[in-house]
Amino acid sequence: MPRETGWAVVLALVIGLGVPHGALDGEVAKPFLAPRFGRAWFLVFAAPYLALTAAVLVAWRLAPDLTLAGFLGLSVLHFGREDAGPGRPVEALVRGGLPIALPALMQPGETARIFAVVTGTAMPVLPGWWTAFAWAWLGLALAWLVLRRPPPGLLAELAALSLAFRVLPPLSAFGLYFVCLHAPRHMRALAADPVRAPAVDGMGRAVVLALPVFGLTLLIGLLLWPTYPQPDGTERLLALTLQLLAALTLPHLLLDRWVEGRT
């Protein structure tokens, strides 16, 4: 399908099926805040969360290149920790770096086109630091595969993702990873953990509990929509979605670390 149509379809899937996993952050914070703050726990949770989100959105306007680098770095850390689990730093870097490095190696022109829209800057080619990271990641990944010899299931996952990033447009391949692996993996982990989010006792319950904050996230997106300058609706949706994902990634990651320190 045409590029803009493909972008719109993927973004709709990322918003509808991927973003709700982060909407469970309130359920993660509640067991730690409610006993101390009572009914005010949500305000105590939401105020710094939204402040960090707003700060990142402002950073996109003031320093888009630096914010892009920070977003990609946080994504590697977050994806890797979610996929590999704690105590496996090299595997986490390999797995978390895959959806960031492969677009730069396999389809750099289209990837640059996407992030030119997101940053609102001229980006005829990818920044040199991104390309350098991608090649360094490839060397690390190959060494890890040879020395670690991961099990067949993990090899199959990595091979399937690599193939997706080779044959699909970069945004489509990322959407596939985000919606089909990252988001459900996070929700299943919460459902299986009676300490981090005791109210999330199954995938169905996770979806229900995510709906209020997910609705609030959509409302924030709608309020932000007129502030984006892109005249094309699909490009505006792309910039808004990826910038908001970056803005939500920072408090999402910090909350995970904060909770881990208390369990």
N, C-alpha and C positions, 0 to 999 in steps of 0.2 A: 504494500500500500504506500501512498505518498508519505514523505518524511513527516509532515505536520500531522497527518492522520495517525500515523504510527505513534508519534509522540503523545498525542491526546489519549489514545487507547491505553498505552502503557501507564501514563500518569494517572488515569482514572483507576486502574487496577492497583497501583501503588498507594493511592489515597484510600481507596475503599477496602483493600485487603491487607495492606502493609502497615499503614499508619496506626491502626487500632492497637497493635501490640504495645506501642509506647503509651497508649491511653490507660494501661494498667499500672502506671507508676504510682498513682494515688493509692491503689490497693497494696502496693509494696511498702509505701511510707506509713500507711495507717496503723499497722500494729506497733510501730515504734513511736508514733506521735500521739495517737489517741489516748493512751494511758496517762500521758503527761499533760496534754492540752485540752482534753475533753472534746467538746463540740467544735472548738476552734482549730482542731488539728488540720482541717483542709486549708484554712487560710494560712497557717504556718507553713504548710507544704507548698501551696500554690504561689505565694508571694515571691520567694526567691526563685522558684522554678520559672515563673513568667518573667521575672527581672532578667535572668540569664538569657532566656529566649529573646527578649527585646534587645539585649546588648549585642547578641550575635546578628540580629537583623540590622541593627544600626551599623555594625562592623562591615556588613556586606556593602553598604552604601559608601562608607568612608575609606575602606581598605579592601577592595574586593579580591585582589590577588593574594594578599596575606590571609584573608578569611578562607579562601579556597584551599590554601595549603593546610590551614588548621583543620578544616572540615575533612579533608582526605586523610590527614594523619589520625584524627579521632576515629574516623570510620574504620581504618585498619585495626586500631586497638580494639574497638567495640566489636566488630565482626569477628576478629580473631579470638577474642576471649569468649564470645558466645559460642563459636563453633568448636574450639579446641578444649575449652574448659580451663580451670586454673592450673598452674604449675607446669604448663607446657609452652614456654615463651616462643621457642622457635617454630613449633607447629602453629601457634596462634599468629605469628607474623606471616607464615606461608599462606595460611588459609584466609586470614583477614586481608592480606595484600592482594589476593587473586582478583577480586572484583574491581580493584583500583589500578593494578598494574597491567592486566591484560588488555583493557581498552586502549591504553597508551601504546602497547606493543603491536596490537593487531589492527586497530582502526584509529590511528592517531588523528587523521583529518576530521572524521565525523565527531570524535570525542572533543576536539578543539571547537568545532562548530557548536556543540551543545553548551560548553562552558563559556563560550563567548556570549551566548544569550544569557546564561545565568549570572555572569559577572558584569555584563553590560560594558565589556571592553573589547577592543580589537584583539583577536587571538587567532591569527592565521595558522599558527602551529602551537602545539602544546608547550608550556613552559619547560625550560631545560631541566629544572629540578624534578619535574614529574617523570620525564623520560629517563633521567639518571636513576631515580628510584625504581622504575619499572625494570630496567636492566639488572640492577643490583638484586631486586626481588627474584628475578628469573634465575640468577646464579645460585641464590640461597635455596630456592625451591628445588632446583635440580640436585643440589648437594643433599638436601634433606631427604628427597625421594630415594636417593642411592643409599644413604647411610641409615635412614630410619626404616625403610621398607614398610610403609604403612599397610594396614590390612586391606583386603580386596574391596570392602564396602567403601572405605574412604577413598581409595584409588578411583573407584567408579564415579564417586561424587565429583572429585577433582577433574576427572577426564570429561564428564558431562558438562561441567561448568566451562571448562576450557573450550570445548566444542561450541557451546552456546555463544561465547564471546568471539569465536572465530566466524560463525555463520550468520549470527543475528546482528542487527544494529546495536551499538553499545547500550543505548537506553533500554532496549528490549531485553538484552541479556542481563543487565543490572536488575530490571524489574522482575525477571524470572527468579533470580537469586533472592531478591528482597522479599518477594511475596511467597515463594514456594519453599524457601529454606530458612531464611533468617527470622522472619516474623513468627511462623508456626513453631520453630525451634524454641524461641524465647517464651512463647505462651505455654508450650508443653513443659518447659523447665519450671515455670511458675506453678503450673497445675500439679507437678510432682513434688514440689517443695512445701511442706506444711508450715515452715517457719517464715519464709520471706513474704508470702501472700496467702495466709490461711483461708481466706474467703474464696480464692481461686482453686477450686477442687476438681476442675475438669475443663475441657476445652469449651464446652457449651456455656458453662458458668463464666469463663474468661471472656467470651464474646459479649455476654449480657453486661458484665461489670464494666467493660471497656466503653460501652455506648455513651454514657453521659459525657465523659472527658473527650471522647472522639467527636461528639457533637460540638463541644466547646472549641475544639481545634478547627473544625470546619467553619465555625462562626468567626474565629480569628482570621482564617484565610479569606473569608468573604469581606471582612472589614479592611484587610490589607490590599485587596484586589485593586481598588482605584488608585493606590499609591505607586503602582508599578507602571513604568513608562512605555513598555513594549506595545506598539500599536496592534500587532497580531495577537489574537486571543490565545493561540496555542503556545506561542513563545512566552507570553505573559504567564500562562499556567505553568510552563516549564520553570521559569525563573522563580516564581512564587513557591512552587512545590519543593524544589531542591534547596532553596534558601531556607524555607521553613523546616525542612528535614534537618538541615545543618544546625539551625537554631535549637531544635528540640533534642538533637543528639547530645549536646553538651550537658544539660541538666540530667538527661536520661542516664548518661554514663557516670556522672558524679553521684547520682542517687544510688546506682548499683554499687559503686565503691563504698559509699557511706554505709549502706546496709550490710555489705560484706564485713565491714569493720565491727559490726555489732552482732554478728551471728557466729 
